[in-house]
Amino acid sequence: MGSLMAMLAFGKLGFVAVLAFLASRSAMRMKDDPAHKRSTLCANSEHWAATRK
């Protein structure tokens, strides 16, 4: 029973680590993509650039 619980715990930790890695790669790709539309909350979005002038 103890080995099953350990296997489930480490399996869940591994799954979360892989999911976090994939999400961070996706975010970095979107950040580097110039065609990706930025949020209006982003400091370098067109919305903030227009209101700062």
Order of alpha helices (4+ residues) and beta strands (2+ residues): alpha-alpha
